[in-house]
Amino acid sequence: MGNLVNEFSVSRARDARFESGGLRSFLEYRDLGIKEATGGRWRASISHSLQAMPGGTGLHRHDLDVQVVFVLQGQATFEYGQYGEVVVGPGDCIHQPSGIVHQQTDRTADCMVLEVVSPGDFPTEETGLEDYVEPDPSTGIVSRYSVSYAAETPFTSHPLRPWLERRDLGIAAATGGRVNAHVSRCREPMPGPTGLHRHDLDFQMVFVVSGTCAFDYGPHGVVELEAGDCVNQAPGIPHDLLRRSEDCQILEITSPAEFGTEELA
């Protein structure tokens, strides 16, 4: 990983500050600390409304590598070229490929959206309506538009922990395995700590959607997490999931989608 910045970080919901000054004046944003922890390679933020949406944002597109949109609460409406209008609610997830023309046309006053992008800064171009064209297969780049609806996507067995189940958000398929996103939950009470282990990957973000959990992060100590907390789990950091409430749901985003895990204890 060379000289890449990969720092352990925790963003606490109880200490959260929403600030204006982002792309949209009618929104406030909470930074989750990912941009600083990764040296700008990734950024994660939560937006919520300051006021009723004054109309559509206007058609535009972004030049970036990855953009994942996950709705935490409320409802948002987007327009995507040939895909038309898309209405998403809690637990729904969109992969917005680079260059897709889109706009947000509505959102409820209580809407909160978690957005994860790479890189952390990227240009935005105002444009007219046009269809999205996927990258030519000869480039080896996979970048597809996708929507995963919570009500339509079942939870399935977790590959590492039999007492967990997870809901795939379609990001691995949409990015050709460059990125993965899933939500996990308990299918039965947690039998005990997972044991110390570490992952061989480039990026791992853990966001607690509901409930509580606790991790032992070795030199960083035991970290208690609750809904709205976010961790940049730096590559290779030893960690042990000590406990997890039965109502705990965790959104996890990794790059790449597949990676090795080494058990340490």
Secondary structure, 3 states (H helix, E strand, C coil): CCCCCCCCEEECHHHCCCECCCCCCCEEEEECCHHHHCCCCCEEEEEEECCCCCCCCCCEEECCCEEEEEEEECCEEEEEHHHEEEEECCCCEEECCCCCCEEEEEECCCCEEEEEEECCCCCEEECCCCCCCCCCHHHCCCCCCEEECCCCCCCEECCCCCCEEEEECCHHHHHCCCCEEEEEEECCCCCCCCCCEEEECCEEEEEEEECEEEEECHHHCEEEEECCCEEECCCCCCEEEEEECCCCEEEEEEECCCCEEEECC
